[in-house]
Amino acid sequence: MRKLYGVPGTRSSRVSWALAELELDYEFVPVRLREGEGRSPAFLQLNPAGKVPVLVDGDVTLAESQAILTYLGDRYGSGQAIPAAGSARRARHDMLACFVLSELEQPLWLAARHRFVYPESHRVPAILPSCAAEWQRASTALAALLDPLPDYALGAQFTMVDILIAHTLQWAKQAENPLPDTLEAYRARCYARPAATRHQAAEQARMDQARAQAAAAEA
Ligand SMILES: N[C@@H](CCC(=O)N[C@@H](CS)C(=O)NCC(=O)O)C(=O)O
């Protein structure tokens, strides 16, 4: 059985959403990052970076959320979930993915690290205004890159890059970053998909279970 190592509400959500879209079975393996499980020798064997997500699918072990989405789309997408390698649509798909990972996500991640991820002694709050400015610039550019925005990033067909973009916009919204109206409508459209709803319900159940286990351990 394929395994997804992850933490609900993190970048592993991109992969559980993709698995739901592709209707693929898997076992979810929770990684207790806060307890240092990401740095355990067993987990470092899977991903030397000590980060989630990691997908193990037969003889394939992969880290990096977008690499996993691309793999799943290529392998199980029946030619629909991701355009064929070498096509103009695939080039645009990959360009959008690179833009999101290197430009759009970075100010969110940097701000998160300096708000709550790093220990307090390492946080530099003075960096936050430049993160907000970088977010503004990257989100405006994304809206222009997608203009005119049809249903999804590549047209009428939902593809793997929509998961990356919509998840990153959701992250931005939760962190109270402003979204251009067209991107907000697009984010909502992606999250209204039946597979997104199923995936969110599964994530919520995992979070509830983790909370219940933590409470039982404390009692
Ligand atoms: N570029 C990686 C980033 C993975 C990443 O930073 N994951 C976070 C959770 S969202 C993590 O595992 N952090 C643990 C740590 O930094 O030790 C990807 O897209 O998969």
The ligand as an ORCA input file, in Angstrom:
! r2SCAN-3c Opt
* xyz 0 1
  N       9.871     22.388     -0.441
  C       9.283     21.404      0.434
  C       9.023     22.052      1.798
  C       8.627     21.012      2.827
  C       8.468     21.636      4.208
  O       9.077     22.671      4.533
  N       7.632     20.980      5.027
  C       7.417     21.453      6.382
  C       5.941     21.292      6.742
  S       4.946     22.312      5.686
  C       8.248     20.603      7.336
  O       8.263     19.393      7.215
  N       8.950     21.245      8.272
  C       9.729     20.545      9.259
  C      11.039     21.214      9.503
  O      11.304     22.280      8.929
  O      11.813     20.656     10.281
  C       7.975     20.869     -0.191
  O       7.309     21.610     -0.928
  O       7.629     19.701      0.047
*
